[in-house]
Amino acid sequence: MKFALAVYGAPANSQAPQSALHFARAVVAQGHEIVRLFFYQDGVNTATAIAQPPQDEPDLPNEWQVFIQEHELDAVVCIAAALRRGVVDQAEAERYQLSNHNLRAGYELSGLGQLLDGALMADRLITFGA
Amino acid sequence: MKTLHTVNKSGQPMALCLRAVATGDSVLLIEDGVYELLSSGKKIEALPDDCSLYVLDVDARARGVSLPEHIKVIGYDDFVALAVDHDNVLSWF
């Protein structure tokens, strides 16, 4: 079965990225397919490369990136939500003449249409709200 | 058409969920939604008799919420299986 997952909460103030990662691991372990991950609203903070959680806490952004790359998942970060929160890739950094970019490898900035596309592609869309 | 409703907070998300549940649906309490088990059970008691109530094991244990016997306690593997078994999933948050 095909799953799409949407994550609306940030690692620092919501359990959504953690719950979604546990769920995603169980989906893959049962032989199902994840056709789209969509990080929306504060969920875009999951994709920043420069957040440093305390060393005695799980590093969720890193765990998510490893999971995405290991399974070669289609991970989309909402571009509008990301730009307003300071999560940018190289192209957006150049467009807005920013000195740095911080989107982790494995993610792609794109529009909200990709959430709808994921919902249409998948048999089930599971939303992890903030 | 069976729907799995996930509820991740008590209060309004649970109240809205209860307005939407239909015969044969299931409700799964996750994250802070497990606190619904502490609130004298009034909202949960409003669930139709033919709706199943589930609670995510790790989230209940992380919050020290004791689990009544009539509630089905499940893990993430079961969560995925429930999503497969229902026709769609609605998340209340």
Backbone of each chain as ProteinMPNN parsed JSONL, in Angstrom:
{"seq_chain_A": "MKFALAVYGAPANSQAPQSALHFARAVVAQGHEIVRLFFYQDGVNTATAIAQPPQDEPDLPNEWQVFIQEHELDAVVCIAAALRRGVVDQAEAERYQLSNHNLRAGYELSGLGQLLDGALMADRLITFGA", "coords_chain_A": {"N_chain_A": [[0.833, -1.203, 0.0], [0.367, 2.32, -0.658], [1.693, 5.101, 1.007], [1.345, 8.5, 2.064], [2.88, 11.001, 3.971], [2.31, 13.747, 6.109], [3.861, 16.357, 7.857], [3.415, 18.621, 10.388], [4.526, 19.871, 12.565], [7.294, 21.24, 14.494], [10.564, 19.958, 15.429], [11.445, 21.06, 17.876], [9.246, 21.944, 19.34], [7.063, 20.279, 19.156], [5.585, 17.031, 18.992], [5.23, 15.948, 16.585], [7.2, 15.478, 14.414], [8.643, 13.371, 15.521], [6.713, 11.357, 16.068], [5.843, 10.93, 13.452], [8.147, 9.916, 12.293], [8.52, 7.489, 13.686], [6.199, 6.224, 12.808], [6.659, 6.159, 10.047], [8.883, 4.473, 9.914], [7.687, 2.089, 10.726], [5.897, 1.724, 8.646], [7.6, 1.242, 6.457], [8.886, -1.031, 7.413], [6.859, -2.888, 7.301], [6.683, -3.384, 4.675], [5.321, -1.624, 3.063], [4.904, 1.265, 0.909], [6.327, 4.517, 0.879], [5.241, 7.268, -0.673], [5.399, 9.994, -0.66], [6.742, 12.495, 1.403], [5.701, 15.246, 3.227], [6.594, 18.302, 4.449], [5.3, 20.763, 6.369], [4.127, 24.041, 7.419], [5.299, 24.643, 10.748], [6.674, 22.302, 10.581], [8.661, 22.404, 8.686], [10.993, 23.01, 9.927], [12.188, 20.658, 10.578], [13.875, 20.079, 8.541], [16.103, 21.659, 8.592], [19.608, 22.212, 8.528], [21.135, 23.253, 10.511], [20.25, 23.242, 13.134], [20.913, 22.366, 16.455], [20.287, 20.003, 18.592], [20.371, 19.394, 22.175], [23.062, 17.301, 23.395], [22.245, 15.07, 24.81], [19.811, 14.436, 23.887], [17.554, 13.003, 21.432], [18.567, 13.422, 18.051], [16.552, 14.545, 16.002], [16.256, 15.883, 13.407], [18.55, 14.889, 12.136], [18.091, 12.107, 12.304], [15.832, 11.883, 10.712], [16.855, 12.713, 8.245], [18.725, 10.696, 7.7], [17.015, 8.5, 7.522], [15.43, 9.235, 5.303], [17.346, 9.356, 3.269], [18.384, 6.795, 3.324], [16.232, 5.27, 2.45], [15.65, 6.462, 0.124], [13.604, 8.467, -0.181], [10.906, 10.593, -1.305], [11.038, 13.659, -0.314], [9.458, 16.517, 0.492], [9.622, 19.953, 1.189], [7.618, 22.567, 2.2], [7.787, 25.437, 0.314], [7.01, 28.107, 0.777], [6.389, 28.106, 3.51], [8.885, 27.436, 4.447], [10.614, 29.504, 3.595], [9.691, 31.688, 5.075], [10.475, 30.931, 7.544], [13.181, 30.806, 7.533], [14.445, 28.631, 6.296], [16.275, 27.56, 3.745], [17.276, 26.598, 0.433], [20.15, 26.307, -1.793], [19.504, 27.612, -4.197], [17.391, 29.338, -3.466], [18.7, 30.891, -1.583], [20.461, 32.243, -3.208], [18.643, 33.605, -4.84], [17.457, 35.356, -2.992], [19.632, 36.656, -2.121], [21.062, 35.74, 0.136], [23.438, 34.962, 2.74], [23.895, 32.353, 3.399], [22.834, 28.899, 3.075], [20.594, 26.334, 4.25], [19.119, 24.01, 3.954], [18.763, 20.59, 4.418], [20.485, 17.941, 2.705], [18.698, 15.713, 0.589], [16.191, 16.668, 0.884], [13.633, 18.593, -0.791], [12.668, 21.815, -1.827], [9.407, 22.86, -2.451], [6.101, 23.52, -3.789], [2.799, 23.801, -2.195], [1.145, 22.292, -3.69], [2.347, 19.865, -3.978], [1.631, 18.458, -1.751], [-1.052, 17.889, -2.186], [-0.71, 16.416, -4.499], [0.662, 14.249, -3.431], [-1.335, 13.208, -1.784], [-3.094, 12.34, -3.725], [-1.601, 10.443, -5.086], [-1.142, 8.517, -3.145], [-2.502, 5.725, -1.249], [-3.209, 6.178, 1.337], [-3.206, 9.105, 3.266], [-1.464, 10.384, 5.915], [-1.624, 12.652, 8.489], [0.497, 14.408, 10.615], [-0.131, 16.403, 13.048], [0.691, 19.615, 14.559]], "CA_chain_A": [[0.0, 0.0, 0.0], [1.144, 3.563, -0.766], [1.438, 6.085, 2.051], [1.929, 9.84, 2.071], [2.891, 11.524, 5.336], [2.477, 15.195, 6.24], [4.358, 16.717, 9.187], [3.087, 20.04, 10.582], [5.138, 20.406, 13.781], [8.754, 21.33, 14.526], [11.174, 19.092, 16.442], [11.669, 21.712, 19.163], [8.037, 22.265, 20.108], [5.958, 19.399, 18.789], [5.984, 15.626, 18.881], [4.862, 15.482, 15.244], [8.273, 14.838, 13.623], [9.032, 12.105, 16.155], [5.642, 10.39, 15.81], [5.834, 10.62, 12.029], [9.305, 9.065, 11.987], [8.187, 6.148, 14.181], [5.185, 5.669, 11.905], [7.29, 5.904, 8.743], [9.707, 3.264, 10.058], [6.78, 0.93, 10.777], [5.355, 1.571, 7.288], [8.63, 0.605, 5.637], [9.151, -2.362, 7.963], [5.779, -3.79, 6.885], [6.743, -3.591, 3.23], [4.545, -0.629, 2.323], [5.707, 2.268, 0.216], [6.062, 5.929, 1.194], [5.381, 7.936, -1.969], [5.663, 11.418, -0.465], [6.768, 13.122, 2.718], [5.511, 16.68, 3.031], [6.842, 19.055, 5.68], [4.496, 21.975, 6.19], [4.091, 24.916, 8.605], [6.535, 24.534, 11.53], [7.354, 21.051, 10.236], [9.82, 22.66, 7.818], [12.213, 23.077, 10.75], [12.798, 19.324, 10.6], [14.805, 19.958, 7.415], [17.244, 22.56, 8.693], [20.873, 21.525, 8.802], [21.959, 23.955, 11.515], [19.731, 23.102, 14.493], [21.738, 21.457, 17.255], [19.638, 19.598, 19.842], [21.333, 18.998, 23.219], [23.664, 16.013, 23.051], [21.58, 13.948, 25.475], [18.477, 14.267, 23.304], [17.596, 12.487, 20.06], [18.76, 14.414, 16.981], [15.506, 14.175, 15.036], [16.564, 16.269, 12.018], [19.528, 13.951, 11.583], [17.453, 10.795, 12.134], [14.942, 11.983, 9.543], [17.66, 12.759, 7.023], [19.288, 9.36, 7.477], [15.908, 7.648, 7.075], [15.047, 9.656, 3.942], [18.396, 8.991, 2.306], [18.499, 5.336, 3.313], [15.124, 4.688, 1.677], [15.507, 7.287, -1.096], [12.219, 8.943, -0.173], [10.579, 11.877, -1.912], [10.767, 14.513, 0.844], [9.207, 17.879, 0.025], [9.451, 20.977, 2.212], [6.818, 23.661, 1.632], [8.728, 26.533, 0.069], [6.545, 29.342, 1.413], [6.566, 27.932, 4.955], [10.324, 27.377, 4.715], [11.23, 30.824, 3.407], [9.341, 32.598, 6.176], [11.13, 30.457, 8.769], [14.628, 30.793, 7.372], [14.964, 27.355, 5.785], [16.455, 27.832, 2.306], [18.294, 25.84, -0.298], [21.124, 27.182, -2.435], [18.849, 28.442, -5.215], [16.643, 30.411, -2.803], [19.691, 31.773, -0.965], [20.965, 33.121, -4.27], [17.555, 34.48, -5.265], [17.23, 36.402, -1.993], [20.96, 37.185, -1.789], [21.377, 35.38, 1.518], [24.837, 34.551, 2.847], [23.988, 30.912, 3.635], [21.643, 28.069, 2.893], [20.597, 25.363, 5.348], [18.253, 22.847, 3.734], [19.531, 19.343, 4.406], [20.454, 17.108, 1.503], [17.639, 14.71, 0.648], [14.915, 17.377, 0.833], [13.432, 19.495, -1.917], [11.676, 22.87, -1.603], [8.416, 22.935, -3.523], [4.847, 24.145, -3.381], [1.763, 23.055, -1.479], [0.546, 21.348, -4.635], [2.962, 18.545, -3.803], [0.871, 17.745, -0.71], [-2.227, 17.363, -2.89], [-0.207, 15.372, -5.391], [0.946, 13.092, -2.584], [-2.62, 12.651, -1.356], [-3.689, 11.651, -4.877], [-0.762, 9.277, -5.418], [-1.122, 7.534, -2.061], [-3.75, 5.126, -0.789], [-3.51, 6.798, 2.631], [-2.438, 10.283, 3.707], [-1.503, 10.494, 7.374], [-1.125, 13.965, 8.889], [0.957, 14.524, 11.996], [-0.366, 17.807, 13.351], [1.541, 20.195, 15.603]], "C_chain_A": [[0.869, 1.254, 0.0], [0.708, 4.572, 0.3], [2.035, 7.431, 1.683], [1.823, 10.362, 3.499], [3.095, 13.031, 5.304], [2.852, 15.508, 7.683], [4.193, 18.224, 9.373], [3.819, 20.668, 11.778], [6.657, 20.358, 13.724], [9.329, 20.441, 15.615], [11.245, 19.742, 17.823], [10.394, 21.938, 19.971], [6.825, 21.414, 19.759], [6.474, 17.971, 18.738], [5.799, 15.113, 17.456], [6.018, 14.839, 14.462], [8.697, 13.491, 14.194], [7.982, 11.025, 15.875], [5.661, 9.949, 14.351], [6.996, 9.702, 11.659], [9.069, 7.631, 12.468], [7.211, 5.459, 13.233], [5.813, 5.277, 10.575], [8.162, 4.646, 8.797], [8.831, 2.009, 10.055], [6.176, 0.66, 9.401], [6.344, 0.796, 6.421], [8.872, -0.836, 6.095], [8.079, -3.363, 7.533], [5.701, -3.958, 5.37], [5.876, -2.645, 2.418], [5.489, 0.42, 1.737], [5.328, 3.669, 0.701], [6.313, 6.726, -0.089], [5.662, 9.436, -1.824], [5.718, 11.731, 1.019], [6.589, 14.613, 2.471], [5.647, 17.392, 4.373], [6.255, 20.447, 5.5], [4.487, 22.755, 7.504], [5.389, 24.76, 9.397], [7.312, 23.253, 11.237], [8.584, 21.252, 9.365], [11.116, 22.712, 8.617], [12.886, 21.718, 10.903], [13.935, 19.237, 9.577], [16.001, 20.905, 7.507], [18.497, 21.798, 9.096], [21.613, 22.135, 9.991], [21.365, 23.944, 12.92], [20.572, 22.067, 15.233], [21.012, 21.11, 18.548], [20.705, 19.257, 20.886], [21.819, 17.561, 22.99], [22.981, 14.822, 23.727], [20.138, 13.772, 24.983], [18.603, 13.693, 21.896], [17.753, 13.636, 19.055], [17.792, 14.081, 15.846], [15.786, 14.632, 13.606], [17.565, 15.323, 11.369], [18.903, 12.579, 11.34], [16.534, 10.785, 10.917], [15.749, 11.957, 8.247], [18.232, 11.38, 6.683], [18.212, 8.428, 6.929], [15.523, 7.953, 5.616], [16.076, 9.181, 2.923], [18.528, 7.472, 2.189], [17.432, 4.718, 2.407], [14.813, 5.487, 0.411], [14.087, 7.812, -1.246], [12.102, 10.317, -0.821], [10.134, 12.804, -0.777], [10.667, 15.961, 0.387], [8.984, 18.789, 1.23], [8.695, 22.137, 1.568], [7.677, 24.909, 1.516], [8.291, 27.824, 0.771], [6.736, 29.269, 2.925], [8.045, 27.966, 5.323], [10.957, 28.759, 4.627], [10.928, 31.741, 4.587], [9.994, 32.17, 7.499], [12.644, 30.357, 8.626], [15.185, 29.426, 7.045], [15.056, 27.497, 4.264], [17.479, 26.884, 1.699], [19.202, 26.829, -1.045], [20.458, 28.137, -3.438], [18.1, 29.614, -4.574], [17.58, 31.395, -2.125], [20.235, 32.751, -2.005], [19.885, 34.101, -4.709], [17.373, 35.663, -4.311], [18.542, 37.0, -1.485], [21.283, 36.975, -0.309], [22.808, 34.834, 1.576], [24.982, 33.039, 3.003], [22.72, 30.186, 3.208], [21.749, 26.892, 3.854], [19.638, 24.189, 5.152], [19.121, 21.592, 3.644], [19.43, 18.639, 3.06], [19.371, 16.044, 1.676], [16.261, 15.329, 0.594], [14.86, 18.265, -0.406], [12.398, 20.55, -1.523], [10.695, 22.861, -2.765], [7.096, 23.45, -2.949], [3.866, 23.195, -2.715], [1.064, 22.045, -2.393], [1.108, 19.947, -4.484], [2.286, 17.747, -2.684], [-0.372, 17.104, -1.35], [-1.821, 16.215, -3.815], [0.071, 14.085, -4.609], [-0.335, 12.4, -2.15], [-3.263, 11.852, -2.493], [-2.924, 10.386, -5.242], [-0.943, 8.153, -4.411], [-2.494, 6.927, -1.816], [-4.184, 5.757, 0.533], [-2.606, 8.007, 2.827], [-2.576, 10.376, 5.222], [-0.869, 11.831, 7.75], [-0.711, 13.938, 10.358], [0.935, 16.004, 12.366], [0.509, 18.297, 14.485], [0.875, 20.038, 16.962]], "O_chain_A": [[1.958, 1.268, 0.573], [-0.478, 4.855, 0.468], [3.099, 7.501, 1.068], [0.798, 10.187, 4.157], [3.942, 13.537, 4.569], [2.241, 14.99, 8.618], [4.757, 19.013, 8.615], [3.734, 21.88, 11.979], [7.238, 19.546, 13.005], [8.665, 20.189, 16.621], [11.118, 19.053, 18.835], [10.47, 22.109, 21.188], [5.69, 21.797, 20.04], [7.653, 17.732, 18.475], [6.165, 13.978, 17.149], [5.84, 13.758, 13.899], [9.066, 12.581, 13.452], [8.326, 9.908, 15.489], [5.516, 8.766, 14.043], [6.851, 8.818, 10.815], [9.374, 6.674, 11.757], [7.364, 4.284, 12.898], [5.539, 4.203, 10.04], [8.183, 3.854, 7.855], [9.189, 0.995, 9.458], [5.965, -0.494, 9.029], [5.982, -0.168, 5.746], [9.04, -1.74, 5.277], [8.359, -4.556, 7.415], [4.78, -4.587, 4.848], [5.709, -2.837, 1.214], [6.684, 0.454, 2.028], [4.152, 3.966, 0.908], [7.452, 6.846, -0.538], [6.116, 10.073, -2.774], [4.866, 11.297, 1.794], [7.25, 15.183, 1.604], [4.903, 17.113, 5.314], [6.651, 21.202, 4.612], [4.796, 22.21, 8.564], [6.469, 24.744, 8.806], [8.481, 23.137, 11.607], [9.453, 20.382, 9.304], [12.199, 22.491, 8.075], [14.043, 21.646, 11.318], [14.847, 18.423, 9.725], [16.826, 20.946, 6.594], [18.448, 20.866, 9.899], [22.62, 21.583, 10.434], [21.92, 24.576, 13.819], [20.897, 21.014, 14.685], [21.113, 21.86, 19.519], [21.819, 18.873, 20.529], [21.09, 16.721, 22.463], [23.121, 13.689, 23.268], [19.349, 13.049, 25.592], [19.629, 13.869, 21.239], [17.137, 14.691, 19.206], [18.156, 13.428, 14.868], [15.579, 13.858, 12.672], [17.442, 14.996, 10.189], [19.146, 11.956, 10.306], [16.47, 9.799, 10.184], [15.387, 11.281, 7.284], [18.222, 10.957, 5.527], [18.456, 7.663, 5.995], [15.319, 7.044, 4.811], [15.728, 8.672, 1.858], [18.752, 6.935, 1.104], [17.701, 3.758, 1.686], [13.832, 5.215, -0.281], [13.447, 7.634, -2.283], [13.06, 11.089, -0.876], [8.987, 12.74, -0.333], [11.652, 16.559, -0.047], [8.258, 18.445, 2.163], [9.09, 22.629, 0.511], [8.231, 25.382, 2.508], [9.13, 28.552, 1.303], [7.183, 30.231, 3.551], [8.415, 28.466, 6.386], [11.748, 29.139, 5.491], [11.798, 32.482, 5.045], [10.056, 32.948, 8.45], [13.314, 29.863, 9.533], [16.289, 29.09, 7.474], [14.035, 27.548, 3.578], [18.414, 26.434, 2.362], [19.03, 28.043, -0.934], [20.807, 29.315, -3.515], [18.161, 30.741, -5.067], [17.304, 32.594, -2.088], [20.443, 33.93, -1.719], [20.161, 35.281, -4.926], [17.166, 36.801, -4.734], [18.546, 37.767, -0.522], [21.712, 37.89, 0.393], [23.323, 34.311, 0.588], [26.061, 32.493, 2.77], [21.672, 30.799, 3.009], [22.849, 26.491, 4.233], [19.374, 23.449, 6.099], [20.089, 21.547, 2.885], [18.416, 18.733, 2.369], [19.156, 15.538, 2.778], [15.275, 14.65, 0.304], [15.883, 18.632, -0.984], [11.363, 20.215, -0.946], [11.1, 22.854, -3.927], [7.003, 23.772, -1.764], [4.061, 21.98, -2.673], [0.47, 21.073, -1.926], [0.447, 18.962, -4.812], [2.354, 16.518, -2.662], [-0.695, 15.944, -1.092], [-2.498, 15.189, -3.897], [-0.241, 12.984, -5.064], [-0.421, 11.172, -2.144], [-3.895, 10.822, -2.258], [-3.513, 9.386, -5.653], [-0.902, 6.976, -4.77], [-3.519, 7.531, -2.133], [-5.377, 5.859, 0.817], [-1.401, 7.944, 2.587], [-3.688, 10.44, 5.745], [0.272, 12.113, 7.383], [-1.468, 13.502, 11.225], [1.854, 16.755, 12.042], [1.012, 17.503, 15.28], [1.431, 20.463, 17.975]]}, "seq_chain_B": "MKTLHTVNKSGQPMALCLRAVATGDSVLLIEDGVYELLSSGKKIEALPDDCSLYVLDVDARARGVSLPEHIKVIGYDDFVALAVDHDNVLSWF", "coords_chain_B": {"N_chain_B": [[-17.516, 2.409, 4.395], [-14.915, 3.033, 6.307], [-13.396, 5.043, 8.764], [-10.31, 5.957, 10.215], [-9.684, 7.808, 13.012], [-7.276, 9.966, 14.224], [-6.252, 11.415, 17.274], [-4.497, 13.984, 18.705], [-4.469, 15.628, 20.877], [-6.149, 16.394, 23.948], [-9.339, 17.946, 24.68], [-10.345, 20.46, 22.419], [-9.603, 19.178, 19.861], [-10.414, 16.53, 20.357], [-13.127, 16.933, 20.863], [-14.004, 17.871, 18.371], [-13.448, 15.666, 16.83], [-15.291, 13.847, 17.865], [-17.637, 14.889, 16.889], [-17.472, 14.113, 14.314], [-17.184, 11.365, 14.064], [-18.336, 8.295, 12.758], [-20.567, 5.48, 12.472], [-18.873, 2.449, 12.928], [-16.359, 3.53, 12.687], [-12.949, 4.093, 13.88], [-11.115, 5.299, 16.72], [-8.033, 6.672, 17.545], [-5.927, 7.447, 20.136], [-3.199, 9.551, 20.37], [0.039, 10.931, 21.261], [-0.412, 13.897, 23.184], [-3.065, 13.379, 23.236], [-3.615, 11.15, 24.692], [-4.143, 11.99, 27.244], [-6.798, 12.289, 27.395], [-7.805, 10.063, 28.555], [-7.624, 10.572, 31.206], [-9.489, 12.481, 31.779], [-11.925, 12.022, 33.255], [-13.298, 10.555, 31.487], [-15.527, 11.442, 30.079], [-15.862, 12.533, 27.481], [-14.958, 10.437, 25.901], [-16.813, 8.52, 26.494], [-18.883, 9.347, 24.969], [-18.513, 8.264, 22.544], [-19.861, 6.373, 19.866], [-21.261, 3.077, 20.368], [-20.367, 1.156, 18.574], [-17.901, 1.959, 17.794], [-14.391, 1.6, 17.807], [-11.929, 2.102, 20.317], [-8.62, 3.099, 20.545], [-5.318, 3.29, 21.982], [-2.107, 4.746, 21.833], [0.554, 2.95, 22.864], [3.299, 3.758, 23.662], [3.047, 6.538, 23.952], [1.171, 6.829, 25.977], [2.485, 5.567, 28.086], [4.738, 7.207, 28.314], [3.64, 9.403, 29.464], [2.668, 8.622, 31.838], [0.074, 7.731, 32.012], [-2.427, 5.69, 33.121], [-3.836, 2.66, 31.869], [-7.055, 1.852, 31.062], [-8.828, -1.294, 31.087], [-10.625, -1.784, 29.021], [-9.773, -0.515, 26.801], [-8.022, -0.659, 23.734], [-4.66, -1.236, 23.548], [-1.99, -0.194, 21.634], [0.881, -0.478, 19.378], [3.221, 1.188, 17.102], [3.343, -0.469, 14.841], [0.82, -1.626, 14.82], [-0.661, 0.676, 14.493], [-0.035, 1.375, 11.851], [-1.174, -0.867, 10.638], [-3.861, -0.444, 11.281], [-4.328, 1.869, 9.792], [-4.143, 0.79, 7.277], [-6.282, -0.991, 7.307], [-8.516, 0.635, 7.496], [-10.55, 2.859, 5.464], [-9.818, 5.463, 5.119], [-7.836, 8.039, 6.731], [-8.246, 10.341, 9.301], [-6.87, 13.153, 10.793], [-6.94, 14.711, 13.861], [-6.052, 17.69, 15.379]], "CA_chain_B": [[-16.429, 3.401, 4.46], [-14.472, 3.168, 7.691], [-12.354, 6.055, 8.944], [-9.509, 5.972, 11.436], [-9.454, 9.167, 13.487], [-6.23, 10.104, 15.238], [-6.444, 12.612, 18.089], [-3.21, 14.16, 19.38], [-4.64, 16.49, 22.058], [-7.501, 16.363, 24.504], [-9.967, 19.237, 24.454], [-11.054, 20.717, 21.163], [-9.451, 18.155, 18.814], [-11.255, 15.38, 20.697], [-14.524, 17.342, 20.686], [-14.287, 17.927, 16.933], [-13.428, 14.284, 16.37], [-16.547, 13.193, 18.249], [-18.699, 15.371, 15.992], [-17.287, 13.562, 12.965], [-17.126, 9.901, 14.002], [-19.529, 7.618, 12.246], [-20.667, 4.057, 12.789], [-17.816, 1.597, 12.389], [-15.05, 4.198, 12.707], [-12.081, 3.866, 15.037], [-10.422, 6.478, 17.237], [-6.733, 6.354, 18.127], [-5.349, 8.541, 20.917], [-1.734, 9.602, 20.304], [0.676, 12.111, 21.867], [-1.16, 14.405, 24.339], [-4.435, 12.873, 23.176], [-3.798, 10.091, 25.694], [-4.661, 12.609, 28.47], [-8.25, 12.137, 27.363], [-8.13, 8.951, 29.451], [-7.656, 11.084, 32.578], [-10.518, 13.493, 31.986], [-13.139, 11.364, 33.765], [-13.867, 9.717, 30.435], [-16.842, 11.87, 29.572], [-15.869, 12.658, 26.017], [-14.793, 9.11, 25.308], [-18.076, 7.792, 26.661], [-19.813, 9.797, 23.93], [-18.265, 7.503, 21.311], [-20.877, 5.344, 19.598], [-20.88, 1.757, 20.87], [-19.692, 0.33, 17.579], [-16.598, 2.536, 17.449], [-13.296, 1.065, 18.622], [-11.01, 3.107, 20.848], [-7.247, 2.609, 20.69], [-4.366, 4.263, 22.521], [-0.731, 4.399, 21.482], [1.259, 2.462, 24.051], [4.46, 4.553, 24.094], [2.646, 7.885, 24.351], [0.51, 6.717, 27.278], [3.494, 5.257, 29.112], [5.614, 8.373, 28.477], [2.931, 10.418, 30.25], [2.21, 8.033, 33.093], [-1.382, 7.55, 31.985], [-2.749, 4.271, 33.264], [-4.68, 2.259, 30.749], [-8.216, 1.025, 31.414], [-8.774, -2.58, 30.379], [-11.504, -1.875, 27.843], [-9.162, 0.196, 25.668], [-7.013, -1.46, 23.047], [-3.362, -0.572, 23.603], [-1.297, -0.641, 20.429], [2.148, 0.146, 19.008], [3.234, 1.796, 15.766], [3.023, -1.481, 13.826], [-0.639, -1.741, 14.787], [-1.128, 1.96, 13.94], [0.05, 1.211, 10.392], [-2.173, -1.868, 10.242], [-5.179, 0.207, 11.352], [-4.426, 2.771, 8.631], [-4.388, -0.071, 6.105], [-7.599, -1.62, 7.431], [-9.58, 1.621, 7.301], [-10.548, 3.404, 4.106], [-9.026, 6.687, 5.151], [-7.377, 8.451, 8.058], [-8.438, 11.758, 9.596], [-6.062, 13.548, 11.948], [-7.468, 15.864, 14.622], [-4.915, 18.243, 16.139]], "C_chain_B": [[-16.04, 3.629, 5.918], [-13.335, 4.186, 7.764], [-11.628, 5.823, 10.269], [-9.259, 7.427, 11.804], [-8.286, 9.148, 14.47], [-6.445, 11.437, 15.957], [-5.161, 12.823, 18.887], [-3.256, 15.146, 20.538], [-6.024, 16.23, 22.629], [-8.113, 17.741, 24.256], [-10.588, 19.328, 23.08], [-10.849, 19.649, 20.087], [-10.329, 16.928, 19.073], [-12.734, 15.708, 20.471], [-14.903, 17.357, 19.204], [-14.337, 16.525, 16.337], [-14.777, 13.624, 16.651], [-17.724, 13.659, 17.39], [-18.65, 14.656, 14.65], [-17.346, 12.038, 12.918], [-18.464, 9.325, 13.542], [-19.469, 6.154, 12.652], [-19.54, 3.263, 12.138], [-16.441, 2.231, 12.362], [-14.233, 3.764, 13.921], [-11.408, 5.167, 15.424], [-9.135, 6.026, 17.908], [-6.191, 7.588, 18.839], [-3.83, 8.464, 20.822], [-1.25, 10.873, 21.005], [-0.153, 12.58, 23.075], [-2.631, 13.993, 24.322], [-4.698, 11.806, 24.223], [-4.323, 10.66, 27.014], [-6.192, 12.545, 28.52], [-8.693, 11.019, 28.318], [-8.213, 9.405, 30.913], [-8.904, 11.924, 32.851], [-11.872, 12.857, 32.269], [-13.928, 10.663, 32.657], [-15.13, 10.202, 29.779], [-16.89, 11.923, 28.052], [-15.81, 11.285, 25.353], [-16.094, 8.317, 25.395], [-19.105, 8.188, 25.61], [-19.589, 9.067, 22.609], [-19.396, 6.498, 21.101], [-20.359, 3.961, 19.99], [-20.078, 0.941, 19.859], [-18.407, 0.966, 17.059], [-15.539, 1.947, 18.372], [-12.393, 2.195, 19.074], [-9.644, 2.465, 21.089], [-6.402, 3.7, 21.325], [-2.959, 3.788, 22.198], [0.072, 4.162, 22.761], [2.358, 3.417, 24.536], [4.047, 5.936, 24.585], [1.943, 7.87, 25.712], [1.543, 6.467, 28.377], [4.42, 6.438, 29.368], [4.981, 9.432, 29.374], [2.372, 9.862, 31.552], [0.704, 7.865, 33.158], [-1.684, 6.06, 32.091], [-3.866, 3.903, 32.29], [-5.826, 1.367, 31.206], [-8.25, -0.233, 30.544], [-9.581, -2.62, 29.09], [-10.914, -1.176, 26.624], [-8.063, -0.66, 25.053], [-5.701, -0.672, 22.981], [-2.498, -1.098, 22.464], [0.041, 0.074, 20.242], [2.079, 0.694, 17.593], [2.924, 0.787, 14.655], [1.515, -1.641, 13.67], [-1.274, -0.477, 14.203], [-1.124, 1.867, 12.407], [-1.02, 0.233, 9.911], [-3.581, -1.283, 10.279], [-5.395, 1.132, 10.159], [-4.741, 1.97, 7.365], [-5.823, -0.601, 6.125], [-8.763, -0.652, 7.233], [-9.458, 2.229, 5.905], [-9.802, 4.729, 4.025], [-8.704, 7.056, 6.599], [-7.598, 9.949, 8.2], [-7.655, 12.094, 10.855], [-6.644, 14.802, 12.586], [-6.362, 16.382, 15.516], [-5.123, 19.711, 16.425]], "O_chain_B": [[-16.735, 4.321, 6.663], [-12.429, 4.185, 6.931], [-12.244, 5.534, 11.295], [-8.695, 8.189, 11.018], [-8.307, 8.395, 15.443], [-6.775, 12.448, 15.337], [-4.767, 11.951, 19.661], [-2.222, 15.472, 21.121], [-6.955, 15.89, 21.9], [-7.461, 18.61, 23.678], [-11.267, 18.408, 22.625], [-11.821, 19.243, 19.45], [-10.91, 16.358, 18.15], [-13.494, 14.885, 19.962], [-15.987, 16.912, 18.829], [-15.152, 16.233, 15.461], [-15.335, 12.935, 15.797], [-18.687, 12.919, 17.189], [-19.648, 14.595, 13.932], [-17.536, 11.467, 11.844], [-19.542, 9.805, 13.893], [-18.44, 5.663, 13.116], [-19.288, 3.394, 10.94], [-15.456, 1.562, 12.051], [-14.75, 3.155, 14.857], [-11.159, 6.03, 14.582], [-9.14, 5.113, 18.734], [-6.016, 8.642, 18.228], [-3.236, 7.437, 21.153], [-2.038, 11.772, 21.301], [-0.553, 11.76, 23.901], [-3.357, 14.233, 25.286], [-5.843, 11.571, 24.608], [-4.886, 9.921, 27.822], [-6.793, 12.729, 29.578], [-9.816, 11.031, 28.822], [-8.794, 8.717, 31.752], [-9.328, 12.067, 33.998], [-12.852, 13.138, 31.579], [-15.065, 10.236, 32.857], [-15.75, 9.473, 29.005], [-17.825, 11.428, 27.423], [-16.515, 11.012, 24.381], [-16.433, 7.549, 24.494], [-20.078, 7.469, 25.38], [-20.367, 9.221, 21.667], [-19.837, 5.847, 22.049], [-19.155, 3.709, 19.947], [-19.222, 0.139, 20.232], [-17.885, 0.568, 16.018], [-15.762, 1.81, 19.575], [-12.122, 3.129, 18.32], [-9.533, 1.43, 21.746], [-6.72, 4.885, 21.223], [-2.654, 2.598, 22.275], [0.237, 5.047, 23.601], [2.346, 3.837, 25.693], [4.634, 6.454, 25.535], [2.105, 8.796, 26.506], [1.489, 7.068, 29.449], [4.846, 6.658, 30.502], [5.678, 10.254, 29.969], [1.677, 10.567, 32.284], [0.123, 7.858, 34.244], [-1.25, 5.267, 31.254], [-4.715, 4.724, 31.943], [-5.599, 0.255, 31.682], [-7.763, -0.234, 29.414], [-9.273, -3.387, 28.177], [-11.487, -1.236, 25.536], [-7.282, -1.3, 25.758], [-5.652, 0.424, 22.422], [-2.296, -2.306, 22.34], [0.3, 1.101, 20.869], [1.025, 0.674, 16.957], [2.315, 1.141, 13.645], [0.996, -1.773, 12.561], [-2.29, -0.544, 13.511], [-2.099, 2.24, 11.755], [-1.688, 0.474, 8.905], [-4.403, -1.587, 9.415], [-6.482, 1.183, 9.585], [-5.501, 2.413, 6.504], [-6.492, -0.652, 5.093], [-9.86, -1.059, 6.85], [-8.418, 2.132, 5.253], [-9.227, 5.07, 2.991], [-9.227, 6.469, 7.547], [-7.195, 10.731, 7.339], [-7.765, 11.4, 11.865], [-6.815, 15.826, 11.925], [-5.794, 15.635, 16.312], [-4.274, 20.344, 17.052]]}, "name": "protein", "num_of_chains": 2, "seq": "MKFALAVYGAPANSQAPQSALHFARAVVAQGHEIVRLFFYQDGVNTATAIAQPPQDEPDLPNEWQVFIQEHELDAVVCIAAALRRGVVDQAEAERYQLSNHNLRAGYELSGLGQLLDGALMADRLITFGAMKTLHTVNKSGQPMALCLRAVATGDSVLLIEDGVYELLSSGKKIEALPDDCSLYVLDVDARARGVSLPEHIKVIGYDDFVALAVDHDNVLSWF"}
